């Protein structure tokens, strides 16, 4: 009976345990086998979209890695170690301002039907930067913006 099924862990790869059937007679079935995995289901239903999404993530990561080697941690940490709440708040404010700059650039480019005045920096670059800033903000908020 599924109503009496419990998991021993929040890890979806661990097995489901039915509390009514004696353990020696239980069949080991993973959580994902019962309800499915959203990632697996998505990839089966939308293989091309899934492949392209992962490719975009790789391109974003490549750009992020290159910029990190150029800028280092200091531009986001603003010279702090991000151990104090005030420092984290200041860092997040800086990220917000950078995103706001990118959004305003996008707005102006859209008004001009994609025309930009900075050579070698198309509209897509602003979208990539905003996406990466979102990830950077999460790293800062999780206390992971460090070596």
C-alpha positions in Angstrom: 0.0 0.0 0.0 1.5 3.3 -1.1 -0.2 5.2 1.7 1.9 3.4 4.3 5.2 3.8 2.4 7.9 5.7 4.0 11.4 6.6 3.0 14.4 6.0 5.2 16.1 9.1 3.7 15.5 12.2 1.7 18.0 10.8 -0.9 15.9 9.8 -3.9 18.5 7.1 -4.7 17.8 5.3 -1.5 15.1 2.6 -1.4 11.5 2.9 -0.3 10.4 0.9 2.7 6.8 -0.3 3.1 6.0 -0.4 6.8 3.3 -3.2 6.4 5.2 -5.8 4.5 8.0 -7.5 6.4 11.4 -6.2 5.3 12.6 -9.7 4.1 9.7 -9.8 1.6 10.1 -6.2 0.3 11.3 -5.5 -3.2 13.9 -2.7 -3.4 12.5 0.0 -5.6 14.0 3.4 -5.8 12.0 6.6 -5.3 12.7 7.7 -8.9 11.3 4.3 -10.2 8.0 5.0 -8.4 7.3 8.6 -9.2 9.9 9.3 -11.9 12.6 11.8 -12.1 11.8 15.3 -13.4 15.2 15.5 -15.1 14.9 12.1 -16.7 11.3 12.7 -17.8 12.2 16.1 -19.1 15.2 14.8 -21.1 13.1 12.1 -22.6 10.3 14.4 -23.6 12.5 17.3 -24.8 15.8 15.8 -25.8 16.9 18.7 -28.1 15.9 21.4 -25.6 17.7 19.5 -22.8 20.9 19.2 -24.9 20.9 22.9 -25.8 20.2 23.9 -22.2 23.3 22.0 -21.0 25.4 23.4 -23.8 24.4 27.0 -22.8 25.2 26.2 -19.2 28.7 25.0 -20.3 29.2 28.2 -22.3 28.2 30.2 -19.3 30.5 28.3 -17.0 33.4 28.7 -19.5 32.8 32.5 -19.5 32.4 32.6 -15.7 35.7 30.7 -15.3 37.6 33.1 -17.6 36.2 36.2 -15.9 36.9 34.8 -12.5 40.6 34.3 -13.5 40.6 37.9 -14.7 38.7 39.6 -11.8 39.3 37.3 -8.9 37.0 37.1 -5.8 37.5 40.8 -4.8 35.1 42.4 -7.2 32.1 40.6 -5.7 33.4 40.4 -2.1 34.4 44.2 -2.3 37.5 43.5 -0.3 35.8 41.7 2.5 35.8 38.0 3.5 32.0 38.0 3.4 31.8 36.6 6.9 29.7 39.5 8.3 26.0 39.9 7.3 26.7 43.5 6.4 29.4 42.5 3.9 27.1 39.9 2.3 24.4 42.5 2.0 26.8 45.0 0.4 28.0 42.3 -2.0 24.4 41.4 -3.0 23.6 45.0 -3.5 26.6 45.3 -5.8 25.3 42.2 -7.8 21.9 43.8 -8.0 23.4 47.0 -9.4 25.4 45.1 -12.0 22.2 43.2 -13.0 20.3 46.5 -13.2 23.0 47.9 -15.5 22.6 44.8 -17.8 18.8 45.1 -17.7 18.9 48.7 -18.7 21.3 47.9 -21.5 19.0 45.2 -22.8 16.0 47.6 -22.6 17.8 50.2 -24.7 19.0 47.6 -27.2 15.4 46.2 -27.5 14.1 49.7 -28.2 16.7 50.0 -30.9 15.7 46.6 -32.3 19.0 45.0 -31.2 21.4 47.7 -32.3 24.3 48.1 -30.0 27.2 50.6 -29.9 29.8 48.5 -28.1 31.6 46.3 -30.6 31.9 42.6 -29.9 29.2 42.7 -27.2 25.9 41.5 -28.6 22.6 41.4 -26.7 23.1 37.7 -25.7 26.2 38.7 -23.7 23.9 40.7 -21.3 21.6 37.8 -20.8 24.6 35.5 -20.1 26.0 38.1 -17.6 22.6 38.3 -15.8 22.4 34.6 -15.5 25.9 34.3 -14.1 25.2 37.1 -11.6 22.2 35.1 -10.4 24.5 32.1 -9.7 27.1 34.3 -8.1 24.4 35.8 -5.8 23.5 32.2 -4.8 27.1 31.4 -4.1 27.5 34.5 -1.9 24.2 33.7 -0.1 25.3 30.2 0.6 28.7 31.3 1.9 30.6 29.6 -0.9 32.2 32.7 -2.5 35.7 31.7 -1.6 38.7 29.6 -2.7 
